[in-house]
Amino acid sequence: MGAAPRRGDDGAEDDVQKVAAHARLVALLERIERRYQRYKTVKGRFEQVVHLHDQDRTRIKKGSLLFKRPGRLRFSFDGGGWVASDGEWLRAYDPEAKTVYVMKAKRSLYPPVLSFLEGEDALKKSFAWRLVEVPKDQHEAGTVALVGRPQKPTPAVVQVVLLVDEHTGRLRRVMVVDAEGNTNRFTFDEMRAGVGIPNKAFRPRKPRGARVVKP
């Protein structure tokens, strides 16, 4: 017969597992940031899937993406419309309403979507993370989920979920959850780094005839 476990052995084993899990989480965050922090500019494609919780309705859009550190981004939707931030102000153009909406960039959900590109410990400073295993039959092998809560939650962003290749640190998908349970999911593709992007690309002109609204 084996020796009977001593009092406290289970607690010690739990502590070891917690330390190992934390080390794994930190290593993954650092792997993501090492992968992307060397990129000053990024250009690519995206698919956005928005699910409205109360209405149980889903909307899908595709388009092109521009990013330039620090904090500049632009989503241009196929068929018209765009969202652009110069790091301080975020402007969103709705072609159907012929309206440009203007708000402080920090109030928007879009900066957290690309926070992994900012580098300089942006992920670790801005969110409290936990690592969640992903069923192998639902995603590519090696995929894990990072679930983060912002250090300073806003109605637009109460949770961010990153689907990541744990071995390479490559982001496969980002999802933002707001205070009403709505989800905004982005999948990135054809990402190219080091391309020349002028700053004026992130301050698009107001389309002719459009009105400007500041919520």
N, CA and C atoms as a LAMMPS dump frame, in Angstrom:
ITEM: TIMESTEP
0
ITEM: NUMBER OF ATOMS
645
ITEM: BOX BOUNDS ff ff ff
-5.0000000000000000e+02 5.0000000000000000e+02
-5.0000000000000000e+02 5.0000000000000000e+02
-5.0000000000000000e+02 5.0000000000000000e+02
ITEM: ATOMS id mol type element x y z
1 1 1 N 0.85 -1.205 0
2 1 2 C 0 0 0
3 1 3 C 0.877 1.244 0
4 2 1 N 0.427 2.296 -0.7
5 2 2 C 1.193 3.536 -0.728
6 2 3 C 0.958 4.321 0.535
7 3 1 N 1.86 5.259 0.775
8 3 2 C 1.753 6.094 1.964
9 3 3 C 0.522 6.977 1.866
10 4 1 N -0.14 7.155 2.994
11 4 2 C -1.322 8.008 3.015
12 4 3 C -0.913 9.453 2.781
13 5 1 N -1.675 10.201 1.988
14 5 2 C -1.32 11.595 1.736
15 5 3 C -1.332 12.408 3.011
16 6 1 N -0.344 13.261 3.172
17 6 2 C -0.276 14.111 4.342
18 6 3 C -1.228 15.287 4.197
19 7 1 N -1.656 15.813 5.345
20 7 2 C -2.537 16.967 5.338
21 7 3 C -1.854 18.115 4.599
22 8 1 N -2.553 18.705 3.698
23 8 2 C -1.993 19.843 2.976
24 8 3 C -1.39 19.49 1.639
25 9 1 N -1.226 18.168 1.35
26 9 2 C -0.63 17.778 0.07
27 9 3 C -1.475 18.267 -1.102
28 10 1 N -2.823 18.135 -1.003
29 10 2 C -3.697 18.577 -2.082
30 10 3 C -3.563 20.074 -2.313
31 11 1 N -3.454 20.816 -1.215
32 11 2 C -3.307 22.264 -1.349
33 11 3 C -2.012 22.642 -2.028
34 12 1 N -0.939 21.916 -1.695
35 12 2 C 0.355 22.196 -2.309
36 12 3 C 0.319 21.892 -3.797
37 13 1 N -0.354 20.774 -4.15
38 13 2 C -0.462 20.42 -5.569
39 13 3 C -1.268 21.467 -6.329
40 14 1 N -2.343 21.972 -5.697
41 14 2 C -3.139 23.028 -6.328
42 14 3 C -2.295 24.267 -6.556
43 15 1 N -1.438 24.609 -5.586
44 15 2 C -0.586 25.789 -5.725
45 15 3 C 0.386 25.621 -6.889
46 16 1 N 0.949 24.433 -7.036
47 16 2 C 1.872 24.165 -8.135
48 16 3 C 1.159 24.314 -9.476
49 17 1 N -0.074 23.786 -9.558
50 17 2 C -0.837 23.885 -10.793
51 17 3 C -1.179 25.338 -11.126
52 18 1 N -1.495 26.122 -10.1
53 18 2 C -1.811 27.528 -10.319
54 18 3 C -0.589 28.288 -10.827
55 19 1 N 0.567 27.999 -10.237
56 19 2 C 1.808 28.656 -10.664
57 19 3 C 2.125 28.288 -12.11
58 20 1 N 1.963 27.014 -12.453
59 20 2 C 2.246 26.557 -13.813
60 20 3 C 1.277 27.196 -14.809
61 21 1 N -0.008 27.278 -14.435
62 21 2 C -1.002 27.879 -15.323
63 21 3 C -0.704 29.358 -15.54
64 22 1 N -0.29 30.045 -14.46
65 22 2 C 0.041 31.466 -14.584
66 22 3 C 1.271 31.661 -15.478
67 23 1 N 2.26 30.809 -15.311
68 23 2 C 3.468 30.9 -16.133
69 23 3 C 3.135 30.667 -17.613
70 24 1 N 2.242 29.725 -17.869
71 24 2 C 1.817 29.445 -19.248
72 24 3 C 1.108 30.66 -19.845
73 25 1 N 0.244 31.289 -19.042
74 25 2 C -0.49 32.463 -19.498
75 25 3 C 0.461 33.615 -19.813
76 26 1 N 1.38 33.895 -18.915
77 26 2 C 2.332 34.992 -19.122
78 26 3 C 3.198 34.74 -20.348
79 27 1 N 3.639 33.495 -20.503
80 27 2 C 4.475 33.147 -21.656
81 27 3 C 3.722 33.37 -22.962
82 28 1 N 2.426 33.04 -22.979
83 28 2 C 1.636 33.214 -24.192
84 28 3 C 1.439 34.692 -24.508
85 29 1 N 1.136 35.507 -23.498
86 29 2 C 0.99 36.944 -23.722
87 29 3 C 2.283 37.547 -24.275
88 30 1 N 3.412 37.125 -23.723
89 30 2 C 4.699 37.633 -24.2
90 30 3 C 4.982 37.153 -25.62
91 31 1 N 4.545 35.923 -25.941
92 31 2 C 4.747 35.391 -27.289
93 31 3 C 3.942 36.195 -28.304
94 32 1 N 2.716 36.553 -27.948
95 32 2 C 1.88 37.374 -28.836
96 32 3 C 2.538 38.732 -29.064
97 33 1 N 2.968 39.365 -27.988
98 33 2 C 3.521 40.704 -28.112
99 33 3 C 4.854 40.699 -28.86
100 34 1 N 5.666 39.674 -28.647
101 34 2 C 6.925 39.586 -29.407
102 34 3 C 6.641 39.447 -30.887
103 35 1 N 5.587 38.71 -31.216
104 35 2 C 5.266 38.485 -32.625
105 35 3 C 4.845 39.78 -33.321
106 36 1 N 4.059 40.602 -32.607
107 36 2 C 3.455 41.757 -33.267
108 36 3 C 4.129 43.098 -32.958
109 37 1 N 4.901 43.19 -31.875
110 37 2 C 5.422 44.491 -31.509
111 37 3 C 6.463 45.019 -32.497
112 38 1 N 7.03 44.145 -33.309
113 38 2 C 8.001 44.598 -34.297
114 38 3 C 7.325 45.22 -35.519
115 39 1 N 5.997 45.151 -35.568
116 39 2 C 5.278 45.697 -36.704
117 39 3 C 4.827 47.123 -36.39
118 40 1 N 5.339 48.096 -37.1
119 40 2 C 4.879 49.472 -36.928
120 40 3 C 3.619 49.717 -37.74
121 41 1 N 3.523 49.066 -38.892
122 41 2 C 2.335 49.203 -39.736
123 41 3 C 1.863 47.821 -40.172
124 42 1 N 0.556 47.682 -40.342
125 42 2 C -0.043 46.423 -40.796
126 42 3 C -1.192 46.741 -41.746
127 43 1 N -1.289 45.947 -42.79
128 43 2 C -2.381 46.067 -43.752
129 43 3 C -2.963 44.683 -43.978
130 44 1 N -4.276 44.56 -44.073
131 44 2 C -4.859 43.246 -44.274
132 44 3 C -6.344 43.3 -44.554
133 45 1 N -6.98 42.147 -44.426
134 45 2 C -8.419 41.993 -44.626
135 45 3 C -9.038 41.52 -43.317
136 46 1 N -10.349 41.743 -43.185
137 46 2 C -11.049 41.295 -41.984
138 46 3 C -12.475 40.905 -42.323
139 47 1 N -13.042 40.065 -41.45
140 47 2 C -14.469 39.778 -41.457
141 47 3 C -15.008 40.143 -40.084
142 48 1 N -16.095 40.903 -40.047
143 48 2 C -16.712 41.318 -38.798
144 48 3 C -18.089 40.674 -38.686
145 49 1 N -18.319 39.996 -37.573
146 49 2 C -19.616 39.369 -37.315
147 49 3 C -20.181 39.968 -36.025
148 50 1 N -21.26 40.706 -36.159
149 50 2 C -21.907 41.348 -35.008
150 50 3 C -23.18 40.591 -34.664
151 51 1 N -23.3 40.201 -33.389
152 51 2 C -24.54 39.546 -32.93
153 51 3 C -25.193 40.421 -31.88
154 52 1 N -26.434 40.84 -32.151
155 52 2 C -27.203 41.657 -31.225
156 52 3 C -28.012 40.738 -30.318
157 53 1 N -27.682 40.763 -29.041
158 53 2 C -28.234 39.8 -28.09
159 53 3 C -29.75 39.904 -27.964
160 54 1 N -30.272 41.098 -27.715
161 54 2 C -31.707 41.265 -27.478
162 54 3 C -32.54 40.915 -28.706
163 55 1 N -32.008 41.224 -29.884
164 55 2 C -32.754 40.977 -31.119
165 55 3 C -32.459 39.603 -31.716
166 56 1 N -31.443 38.927 -31.17
167 56 2 C -30.995 37.65 -31.709
168 56 3 C -30.771 37.763 -33.227
169 57 1 N -30.026 38.799 -33.595
170 57 2 C -29.79 39.082 -35.003
171 57 3 C -28.292 39.186 -35.257
172 58 1 N -27.851 38.671 -36.405
173 58 2 C -26.428 38.677 -36.741
174 58 3 C -26.204 39.435 -38.048
175 59 1 N -25.146 40.24 -38.053
176 59 2 C -24.773 40.999 -39.245
177 59 3 C -23.317 40.703 -39.588
178 60 1 N -23.021 40.452 -40.842
179 60 2 C -21.661 40.116 -41.278
180 60 3 C -21.177 41.153 -42.288
181 61 1 N -19.976 41.664 -42.061
182 61 2 C -19.349 42.6 -42.983
183 61 3 C -17.901 42.187 -43.222
184 62 1 N -17.394 42.558 -44.395
185 62 2 C -15.996 42.31 -44.718
186 62 3 C -15.375 43.604 -45.221
187 63 1 N -14.037 43.651 -45.184
188 63 2 C -13.382 44.859 -45.658
189 63 3 C -11.883 44.789 -45.494
190 64 1 N -11.247 45.952 -45.607
191 64 2 C -9.794 46.046 -45.493
192 64 3 C -9.414 46.814 -44.233
193 65 1 N -8.212 46.547 -43.745
194 65 2 C -7.739 47.078 -42.474
195 65 3 C -6.39 47.764 -42.653
196 66 1 N -6.236 48.925 -42.005
197 66 2 C -4.942 49.6 -41.905
198 66 3 C -4.655 49.853 -40.435
199 67 1 N -3.403 49.677 -40.036
200 67 2 C -3.002 49.955 -38.652
201 67 3 C -1.619 50.581 -38.658
202 68 1 N -1.434 51.573 -37.793
203 68 2 C -0.122 52.197 -37.649
204 68 3 C 0.078 52.586 -36.193
205 69 1 N 1.135 52.124 -35.611
206 69 2 C 1.434 52.44 -34.229
207 69 3 C 1.938 53.88 -34.123
208 70 1 N 1.54 54.63 -33.101
209 70 2 C 0.666 54.207 -32.004
210 70 3 C -0.799 54.572 -32.243
211 71 1 N -1.679 53.597 -32.096
212 71 2 C -3.105 53.843 -31.982
213 71 3 C -3.876 54.256 -33.213
214 72 1 N -3.271 54.239 -34.382
215 72 2 C -4.008 54.634 -35.577
216 72 3 C -4.575 53.394 -36.252
217 73 1 N -5.822 53.467 -36.672
218 73 2 C -6.433 52.32 -37.35
219 73 3 C -7.525 52.798 -38.294
220 74 1 N -7.801 51.942 -39.272
221 74 2 C -8.902 52.219 -40.195
222 74 3 C -9.477 50.911 -40.711
223 75 1 N -10.799 50.768 -40.565
224 75 2 C -11.551 49.669 -41.149
225 75 3 C -12.374 50.248 -42.3
226 76 1 N -12.148 49.779 -43.517
227 76 2 C -12.932 50.216 -44.676
228 76 3 C -13.793 49.047 -45.129
229 77 1 N -15.12 49.215 -45.071
230 77 2 C -16.035 48.125 -45.352
231 77 3 C -16.301 48.01 -46.848
232 78 1 N -16.33 46.779 -47.336
233 78 2 C -16.697 46.543 -48.729
234 78 3 C -18.104 47.098 -48.964
235 79 1 N -18.269 47.842 -50.041
236 79 2 C -19.579 48.4 -50.333
237 79 3 C -19.815 49.769 -49.737
238 80 1 N -18.816 50.304 -49.015
239 80 2 C -18.944 51.647 -48.466
240 80 3 C -18.946 51.669 -46.947
241 81 1 N -18.582 52.816 -46.401
242 81 2 C -18.508 52.988 -44.954
243 81 3 C -17.118 52.739 -44.428
244 82 1 N -16.78 53.398 -43.343
245 82 2 C -15.461 53.217 -42.739
246 82 3 C -15.479 53.621 -41.266
247 83 1 N -14.487 53.133 -40.554
248 83 2 C -14.224 53.54 -39.171
249 83 3 C -12.744 53.875 -39.105
250 84 1 N -12.4 55.073 -38.639
251 84 2 C -11.002 55.491 -38.632
252 84 3 C -10.674 56.217 -37.34
253 85 1 N -9.489 55.949 -36.81
254 85 2 C -9.03 56.6 -35.593
255 85 3 C -7.607 57.109 -35.797
256 86 1 N -7.374 58.356 -35.383
257 86 2 C -6.021 58.913 -35.426
258 86 3 C -5.306 58.754 -34.09
259 87 1 N -5.894 57.965 -33.206
260 87 2 C -5.313 57.736 -31.891
261 87 3 C -5.996 58.522 -30.801
262 88 1 N -6.625 59.627 -31.179
263 88 2 C -7.341 60.459 -30.214
264 88 3 C -8.838 60.467 -30.483
265 89 1 N -9.204 60.699 -31.725
266 89 2 C -10.611 60.733 -32.121
267 89 3 C -10.928 59.584 -33.055
268 90 1 N -12.103 58.994 -32.88
269 90 2 C -12.574 57.948 -33.771
270 90 3 C -13.765 58.474 -34.556
271 91 1 N -13.722 58.272 -35.869
272 91 2 C -14.792 58.711 -36.766
273 91 3 C -15.346 57.501 -37.502
274 92 1 N -16.664 57.399 -37.582
275 92 2 C -17.302 56.277 -38.265
276 92 3 C -18.32 56.824 -39.253
277 93 1 N -18.205 56.417 -40.507
278 93 2 C -19.119 56.907 -41.547
279 93 3 C -20.112 55.826 -41.921
280 94 1 N -21.406 56.156 -41.796
281 94 2 C -22.508 55.28 -42.195
282 94 3 C -23.071 55.83 -43.502
283 95 1 N -22.802 55.17 -44.636
284 95 2 C -23.258 55.703 -45.923
285 95 3 C -24.775 55.707 -46.076
286 96 1 N -25.472 54.786 -45.408
287 96 2 C -26.934 54.752 -45.521
288 96 3 C -27.56 55.961 -44.835
289 97 1 N -27.014 56.316 -43.676
290 97 2 C -27.521 57.481 -42.946
291 97 3 C -26.83 58.769 -43.38
292 98 1 N -25.802 58.644 -44.215
293 98 2 C -24.992 59.792 -44.652
294 98 3 C -24.543 60.616 -43.449
295 99 1 N -24.009 59.896 -42.465
296 99 2 C -23.629 60.518 -41.195
297 99 3 C -22.249 60.054 -40.764
298 100 1 N -21.44 60.987 -40.264
299 100 2 C -20.153 60.671 -39.655
300 100 3 C -20.311 60.833 -38.143
301 101 1 N -20.095 59.754 -37.41
302 101 2 C -20.182 59.782 -35.951
303 101 3 C -18.772 59.975 -35.389
304 102 1 N -18.631 60.885 -34.431
305 102 2 C -17.322 61.225 -33.877
306 102 3 C -17.343 60.996 -32.367
307 103 1 N -16.315 60.329 -31.851
308 103 2 C -16.202 60.104 -30.413
309 103 3 C -14.736 59.984 -30.029
310 104 1 N -14.454 60.075 -28.748
311 104 2 C -13.105 59.84 -28.261
312 104 3 C -12.731 58.381 -28.523
313 105 1 N -11.521 58.157 -29.012
314 105 2 C -11.121 56.802 -29.385
315 105 3 C -11.188 55.843 -28.212
316 106 1 N -10.87 56.312 -27.017
317 106 2 C -10.835 55.414 -25.855
318 106 3 C -12.219 54.915 -25.468
319 107 1 N -13.291 55.552 -25.964
320 107 2 C -14.648 55.108 -25.654
321 107 3 C -15.125 54.018 -26.602
322 108 1 N -14.356 53.752 -27.645
323 108 2 C -14.795 52.824 -28.688
324 108 3 C -14.314 51.414 -28.412
325 109 1 N -14.978 50.44 -29.056
326 109 2 C -14.535 49.05 -28.952
327 109 3 C -13.38 48.756 -29.9
328 110 1 N -13.132 49.629 -30.887
329 110 2 C -12.145 49.295 -31.905
330 110 3 C -10.698 49.253 -31.395
331 111 1 N -10.233 50.202 -30.575
332 111 2 C -8.86 50.08 -30.071
333 111 3 C -8.551 48.76 -29.37
334 112 1 N -9.445 48.225 -28.493
335 112 2 C -9.143 46.927 -27.89
336 112 3 C -9.019 45.794 -28.9
337 113 1 N -9.702 45.924 -30.042
338 113 2 C -9.64 44.872 -31.05
339 113 3 C -8.215 44.686 -31.561
340 114 1 N -7.472 45.77 -31.657
341 114 2 C -6.11 45.701 -32.195
342 114 3 C -5.048 45.973 -31.132
343 115 1 N -5.4 45.853 -29.872
344 115 2 C -4.433 46.141 -28.817
345 115 3 C -3.224 45.21 -28.872
346 116 1 N -3.402 44.014 -29.446
347 116 2 C -2.278 43.08 -29.538
348 116 3 C -1.181 43.614 -30.463
349 117 1 N -1.517 44.575 -31.327
350 117 2 C -0.522 45.147 -32.224
351 117 3 C 0.27 46.286 -31.588
352 118 1 N -0.208 46.8 -30.476
353 118 2 C 0.432 47.957 -29.881
354 118 3 C 1.783 47.64 -29.244
355 119 1 N 1.956 46.396 -28.763
356 119 2 C 3.225 46.059 -28.115
357 119 3 C 3.358 46.764 -26.774
358 120 1 N 4.596 46.802 -26.259
359 120 2 C 4.903 47.505 -25.011
360 120 3 C 3.972 47.082 -23.875
361 121 1 N 3.73 45.777 -23.769
362 121 2 C 2.918 45.217 -22.685
363 121 3 C 1.482 45.726 -22.683
364 122 1 N 0.976 46.156 -23.841
365 122 2 C -0.393 46.691 -23.891
366 122 3 C -1.413 45.672 -23.425
367 123 1 N -1.231 44.406 -23.808
368 123 2 C -2.181 43.377 -23.406
369 123 3 C -2.18 43.187 -21.894
370 124 1 N -0.992 43.129 -21.306
371 124 2 C -0.905 42.871 -19.871
372 124 3 C -1.32 44.08 -19.038
373 125 1 N -1.084 45.266 -19.55
374 125 2 C -1.433 46.468 -18.797
375 125 3 C -2.925 46.781 -18.856
376 126 1 N -3.562 46.437 -19.96
377 126 2 C -4.939 46.872 -20.184
378 126 3 C -5.982 45.86 -19.736
379 127 1 N -5.6 44.573 -19.587
380 127 2 C -6.581 43.529 -19.301
381 127 3 C -6.076 42.572 -18.225
382 128 1 N -7.026 41.966 -17.526
383 128 2 C -6.749 40.833 -16.636
384 128 3 C -7.191 39.584 -17.386
385 129 1 N -6.258 38.638 -17.607
386 129 2 C -6.516 37.516 -18.509
387 129 3 C -6.625 36.188 -17.772
388 130 1 N -7.365 35.274 -18.394
389 130 2 C -7.34 33.867 -18
390 130 3 C -7.324 33.038 -19.275
391 131 1 N -6.685 31.888 -19.211
392 131 2 C -6.545 31.017 -20.385
393 131 3 C -7.582 29.909 -20.326
394 132 1 N -8.259 29.675 -21.449
395 132 2 C -9.315 28.669 -21.524
396 132 3 C -8.996 27.709 -22.663
397 133 1 N -9.071 26.427 -22.38
398 133 2 C -8.833 25.429 -23.432
399 133 3 C -9.989 25.451 -24.435
400 134 1 N -9.672 25.204 -25.697
401 134 2 C -10.663 25.217 -26.768
402 134 3 C -10.868 23.785 -27.262
403 135 1 N -12.124 23.324 -27.406
404 135 2 C -12.363 21.968 -27.92
405 135 3 C -11.67 21.763 -29.264
406 136 1 N -10.946 20.663 -29.406
407 136 2 C -10.154 20.41 -30.606
408 136 3 C -11.006 20.258 -31.858
409 137 1 N -12.269 19.859 -31.665
410 137 2 C -13.119 19.657 -32.839
411 137 3 C -13.754 20.959 -33.336
412 138 1 N -13.484 22.082 -32.647
413 138 2 C -14.089 23.34 -33.035
414 138 3 C -13.124 24.297 -33.73
415 139 1 N -11.821 24.117 -33.505
416 139 2 C -10.832 25.025 -34.078
417 139 3 C -9.566 24.257 -34.447
418 140 1 N -8.653 24.947 -35.127
419 140 2 C -7.392 24.329 -35.528
420 140 3 C -6.613 23.861 -34.311
421 141 1 N -5.797 22.825 -34.52
422 141 2 C -4.975 22.293 -33.435
423 141 3 C -4.069 23.389 -32.886
424 142 1 N -3.893 23.389 -31.578
425 142 2 C -3.02 24.365 -30.937
426 142 3 C -3.708 25.66 -30.56
427 143 1 N -5.014 25.781 -30.863
428 143 2 C -5.749 27.013 -30.565
429 143 3 C -6.213 27.027 -29.115
430 144 1 N -5.961 28.139 -28.442
431 144 2 C -6.472 28.349 -27.09
432 144 3 C -7.167 29.704 -27.066
433 145 1 N -7.958 29.928 -26.028
434 145 2 C -8.665 31.199 -25.886
435 145 3 C -8.111 31.97 -24.69
436 146 1 N -7.889 33.249 -24.901
437 146 2 C -7.545 34.16 -23.819
438 146 3 C -8.759 35.043 -23.568
439 147 1 N -9.278 34.991 -22.356
440 147 2 C -10.445 35.775 -21.989
441 147 3 C -9.985 36.897 -21.073
442 148 1 N -10.201 38.141 -21.515
443 148 2 C -9.699 39.28 -20.761
444 148 3 C -10.784 40.256 -20.354
445 149 1 N -10.654 40.771 -19.16
446 149 2 C -11.532 41.844 -18.705
447 149 3 C -10.698 43.112 -18.579
448 150 1 N -11.173 44.215 -19.189
449 150 2 C -10.379 45.447 -19.141
450 150 3 C -10.203 45.964 -17.72
451 151 1 N -9.04 46.545 -17.46
452 151 2 C -8.798 47.121 -16.142
453 151 3 C -9.779 48.246 -15.852
454 152 1 N -10.213 48.934 -16.92
455 152 2 C -11.205 49.994 -16.793
456 152 3 C -12.357 49.698 -17.765
457 153 1 N -13.304 48.866 -17.367
458 153 2 C -14.407 48.505 -18.276
459 153 3 C -15.224 49.726 -18.689
460 154 1 N -15.771 49.666 -19.895
461 154 2 C -16.699 50.674 -20.398
462 154 3 C -17.935 49.938 -20.9
463 155 1 N -19.052 50.638 -21.112
464 155 2 C -20.238 49.95 -21.655
465 155 3 C -19.958 49.255 -22.979
466 156 1 N -19.008 49.788 -23.766
467 156 2 C -18.709 49.206 -25.078
468 156 3 C -17.82 47.978 -24.984
469 157 1 N -17.048 47.859 -23.893
470 157 2 C -16.095 46.749 -23.772
471 157 3 C -16.07 46.251 -22.332
472 158 1 N -16.687 45.092 -22.087
473 158 2 C -16.611 44.472 -20.76
474 158 3 C -15.79 43.192 -20.796
475 159 1 N -15.564 42.653 -21.996
476 159 2 C -14.771 41.43 -22.127
477 159 3 C -14.208 41.321 -23.542
478 160 1 N -12.989 40.808 -23.64
479 160 2 C -12.354 40.549 -24.93
480 160 3 C -11.893 39.099 -24.946
481 161 1 N -12.15 38.408 -26.047
482 161 2 C -11.72 37.023 -26.2
483 161 3 C -10.801 36.932 -27.412
484 162 1 N -9.61 36.385 -27.2
485 162 2 C -8.645 36.191 -28.278
486 162 3 C -8.496 34.7 -28.54
487 163 1 N -8.64 34.283 -29.787
488 163 2 C -8.3 32.919 -30.17
489 163 3 C -6.886 32.953 -30.743
490 164 1 N -5.992 32.163 -30.14
491 164 2 C -4.573 32.275 -30.424
492 164 3 C -3.97 30.908 -30.709
493 165 1 N -3.014 30.88 -31.642
494 165 2 C -2.168 29.698 -31.807
495 165 3 C -1.132 29.752 -30.692
496 166 1 N -1.236 28.841 -29.734
497 166 2 C -0.376 28.911 -28.556
498 166 3 C 1.096 28.747 -28.899
499 167 1 N 1.405 28.029 -29.96
500 167 2 C 2.806 27.757 -30.292
501 167 3 C 3.477 28.932 -30.988
502 168 1 N 2.732 29.693 -31.786
503 168 2 C 3.32 30.786 -32.556
504 168 3 C 2.917 32.169 -32.065
505 169 1 N 1.828 32.26 -31.283
506 169 2 C 1.334 33.563 -30.841
507 169 3 C 0.511 34.281 -31.893
508 170 1 N 0.151 33.601 -32.983
509 170 2 C -0.622 34.251 -34.047
510 170 3 C -2.09 34.358 -33.638
511 171 1 N -2.642 35.568 -33.751
512 171 2 C -4.046 35.803 -33.459
513 171 3 C -4.906 35.306 -34.612
514 172 1 N -5.88 34.489 -34.298
515 172 2 C -6.8 33.993 -35.316
516 172 3 C -8.13 34.733 -35.301
517 173 1 N -8.53 35.181 -34.12
518 173 2 C -9.832 35.841 -34.02
519 173 3 C -9.87 36.673 -32.75
520 174 1 N -10.602 37.778 -32.807
521 174 2 C -10.808 38.637 -31.64
522 174 3 C -12.306 38.891 -31.507
523 175 1 N -12.814 38.778 -30.289
524 175 2 C -14.227 39.057 -30.051
525 175 3 C -14.361 40.004 -28.868
526 176 1 N -15.21 41.017 -29.037
527 176 2 C -15.483 41.993 -27.982
528 176 3 C -16.924 41.824 -27.526
529 177 1 N -17.138 41.822 -26.213
530 177 2 C -18.479 41.708 -25.625
531 177 3 C -18.786 43.011 -24.903
532 178 1 N -19.988 43.583 -25.152
533 178 2 C -20.342 44.83 -24.476
534 178 3 C -21.249 44.55 -23.282
535 179 1 N -21.651 45.622 -22.607
536 179 2 C -22.405 45.477 -21.36
537 179 3 C -23.793 44.889 -21.567
538 180 1 N -24.312 44.913 -22.801
539 180 2 C -25.64 44.375 -23.075
540 180 3 C -25.587 42.952 -23.622
541 181 1 N -24.387 42.366 -23.661
542 181 2 C -24.255 40.997 -24.135
543 181 3 C -24.101 40.871 -25.635
544 182 1 N -24.007 41.994 -26.351
545 182 2 C -23.758 41.946 -27.784
546 182 3 C -22.3 41.549 -28.041
547 183 1 N -22.063 40.822 -29.115
548 183 2 C -20.699 40.414 -29.447
549 183 3 C -20.295 40.973 -30.806
550 184 1 N -19.024 41.34 -30.918
551 184 2 C -18.461 41.893 -32.139
552 184 3 C -17.183 41.116 -32.411
553 185 1 N -17.213 40.264 -33.433
554 185 2 C -16.119 39.325 -33.676
555 185 3 C -15.373 39.7 -34.959
556 186 1 N -14.05 39.696 -34.865
557 186 2 C -13.202 40.023 -36.004
558 186 3 C -12.266 38.85 -36.301
559 187 1 N -12.245 38.441 -37.566
560 187 2 C -11.292 37.446 -38.033
561 187 3 C -10.398 38.127 -39.067
562 188 1 N -9.072 37.996 -38.896
563 188 2 C -8.122 38.702 -39.749
564 188 3 C -7.479 37.752 -40.755
565 189 1 N -7.135 38.298 -41.924
566 189 2 C -6.547 37.489 -42.99
567 189 3 C -5.652 38.387 -43.844
568 190 1 N -4.721 37.76 -44.555
569 190 2 C -3.832 38.457 -45.491
570 190 3 C -3.097 39.621 -44.82
571 191 1 N -2.68 39.426 -43.583
572 191 2 C -2.007 40.492 -42.842
573 191 3 C -0.577 40.67 -43.352
574 192 1 N -0.229 41.908 -43.74
575 192 2 C 1.115 42.228 -44.211
576 192 3 C 1.673 43.384 -43.377
577 193 1 N 2.907 43.227 -42.933
578 193 2 C 3.528 44.231 -42.075
579 193 3 C 4.563 45.037 -42.842
580 194 1 N 4.866 46.234 -42.293
581 194 2 C 5.933 47.048 -42.853
582 194 3 C 5.567 47.794 -44.118
583 195 1 N 4.274 47.962 -44.389
584 195 2 C 3.854 48.691 -45.583
585 195 3 C 3.776 50.186 -45.268
586 196 1 N 3.993 51.014 -46.279
587 196 2 C 3.931 52.45 -46.071
588 196 3 C 2.491 52.941 -46.008
589 197 1 N 2.133 53.594 -44.91
590 197 2 C 0.771 54.124 -44.739
591 197 3 C 0.881 55.559 -44.235
592 198 1 N 0.422 56.562 -45.009
593 198 2 C 0.482 57.957 -44.551
594 198 3 C -0.504 58.218 -43.424
595 199 1 N -0.16 59.145 -42.529
596 199 2 C -1.032 59.454 -41.398
597 199 3 C -2.404 59.954 -41.839
598 200 1 N -2.477 60.626 -42.99
599 200 2 C -3.757 61.174 -43.435
600 200 3 C -4.778 60.083 -43.743
601 201 1 N -4.305 58.836 -43.926
602 201 2 C -5.24 57.735 -44.186
603 201 3 C -6.15 57.491 -42.991
604 202 1 N -5.725 57.95 -41.796
605 202 2 C -6.502 57.716 -40.58
606 202 3 C -7.353 58.933 -40.203
607 203 1 N -7.333 59.948 -41.061
608 203 2 C -8.185 61.13 -40.875
609 203 3 C -8.932 61.405 -42.179
610 204 1 N -9.808 60.504 -42.588
611 204 2 C -10.512 60.67 -43.869
612 204 3 C -11.41 61.903 -43.859
613 205 1 N -11.561 62.497 -45.025
614 205 2 C -12.417 63.665 -45.15
615 205 3 C -13.898 63.281 -45.03
616 206 1 N -14.67 64.215 -44.546
617 206 2 C -16.116 64.006 -44.466
618 206 3 C -16.674 63.905 -45.875
619 207 1 N -17.406 62.826 -46.171
620 207 2 C -18.018 62.708 -47.497
621 207 3 C -18.964 63.874 -47.773
622 208 1 N -19.039 64.272 -49.023
623 208 2 C -19.889 65.396 -49.404
624 208 3 C -21.347 65.095 -49.056
625 209 1 N -21.967 66.036 -48.405
626 209 2 C -23.372 65.91 -48.04
627 209 3 C -23.627 65.183 -46.728
628 210 1 N -22.584 64.652 -46.104
629 210 2 C -22.765 63.923 -44.84
630 210 3 C -22.843 64.893 -43.672
631 211 1 N -23.637 64.562 -42.675
632 211 2 C -23.696 65.352 -41.459
633 211 3 C -22.785 64.737 -40.414
634 212 1 N -22.411 65.514 -39.408
635 212 2 C -21.511 65.053 -38.359
636 212 3 C -22.268 65.032 -37.035
637 213 1 N -22.167 63.914 -36.309
638 213 2 C -22.845 63.756 -35.028
639 213 3 C -21.814 63.364 -33.977
640 214 1 N -21.838 64.066 -32.851
641 214 2 C -20.96 63.726 -31.729
642 214 3 C -21.842 63.274 -30.57
643 215 1 N -21.894 61.946 -30.305
644 215 2 C -22.769 61.432 -29.238
645 215 3 C -22.415 62.019 -27.871
